[in-house]
Amino acid sequence: MTWLKWLLIALGLVVILVTAIVAGLGMMTSEQGEEVRHISVGQRTITVSHYKKLTQETTADGVKIVVDGHTITATADAIAIDGKAQTFDPTQDVQITIDEKGAVQAKTLSADAPRPDEESPEEGGDSPPE
């Protein structure tokens, strides 16, 4: 009966050790990563990506986004980044990317281009046999 007791103790120690190792690895690799957020304003979707810190406030006519020290103000008709008005069609989706140095790039997403988080359709379509 003593061998059974020692076997259970050893098994318990192995479970505790494995749990500690997994928790330690989880803490070591849990860096603050870059994220992506999709925000709907009017008819468009604004995609903010590769940021480290983002806060979002709803205003009377749109949304105010503060991302990595840059201020983005978006209404149904216009978008301004750091106070500079952007010339985007109000019906087009916009992707705003912040690089590692903090530079902001804004571009429109074309209607036929897939969004960054969507998979593209399979190629080689199903054409009917002739």
N, C-alpha and C positions, 0 to 999 in steps of 0.2 A: 504494500500500500504506500510505502514511502516514495517509491519510484514514480507513482502516479502524481503525488503531491509535487515532486520536483519537476515533473514534466509540465504540469499546469503553471507552475511558477515561471519556468523557462519560456513557455508560450506567452504568458502575460508580459514578460520582459521584452520579447521579440515584438509584440504588438505595440508596446510603448515606444520602443526604439524606432520602428518603422514610422509611426505617427510623428515622432519628433523630427525625423529626417525629412519627411514630406512637408511638414510645416516650415522647417528651416529653408528648404528649397523654394517654397512659395514666397517667403519673405524676401529672399535674395533676388528673385526674378520679377518682383512686382514693382517695376519702375513706372513712373508716371508716363504713360505712352501718349502718342498722338491720337487724337480722336476726330470723329466726323459727326456733324450735327446737321439735320435737315430742318429748315424752318419755313413754314408756309406763310406768305404775305400776299394777300390779294390772289391773283391768278398764277403767281409764280412760286417756285420753291427755291430758297437760297440754301446752298450747301456750303457749310464752313468746314474746312478740313485742315489737318496737320497743325492744330493748335494745342497749346498746353493748358491755358486757362481761359474759360469763357463764362461770361455772365450775360443774361438776357433779361430785358425789361420790356413789358408791353406798354406802349404809349397810346395816346388817343387815336392816332391815325396810322400806326404801324408798330414797329419794334425797334428797340435800340439794343445793339449787341456790342459788348466790350470784349475783345479777344486779343490776348497777348499785348495789351497796351494800345490797340487800335480801336477806334470807335466806328461802328457801322450803323447807319441809320437807314432803315428800309420802310417805305410806305408802299401802297398799292401801285403808285405811279413812278417812284424814283428810288434810287439807292445812292447814298453818300458814304464814302469811306474817308475817315479823318477830315470831314468837312468838305471834301471835293466831290462834286456831283459826278455820277457815272452815267454814261449814255447807253442804257440798255432798254430794249423794248419791254414794256410792262407785261407782255405775255410770255417772255422767254425765261427759262430757269437760269439761275446764275450760280457759278461755282467760285467761291473765294478760298484761296489757298494761302497760308502763311508758312514761309520757309523757316529754316533753322535760324537764320540771321534776323528774322522778324519782318522781312519784306512781304508786302501783300500783293497778290495777283488776283484779278477778277476777270472772269470770262463767262460768256454765255454758253449754255449747252444747247447744241442743235437739237431739233425735234426728233431726228432719226438716230441720234447717238444715244446709246444706253447710259443710264446714270452709273456713277462709279460703284454703287452697291448692287446693281442689277447684273445678272448674267446675260451675255449676248445670246441670241437664238442660235440654235444649231445650224451649221452650214451644210450644204449638200441637199437641200430641200427635197420634198417628195413630189417629183413631177409625175404626172400620169403617164403610163406606158402608151406608146403609139401603136 
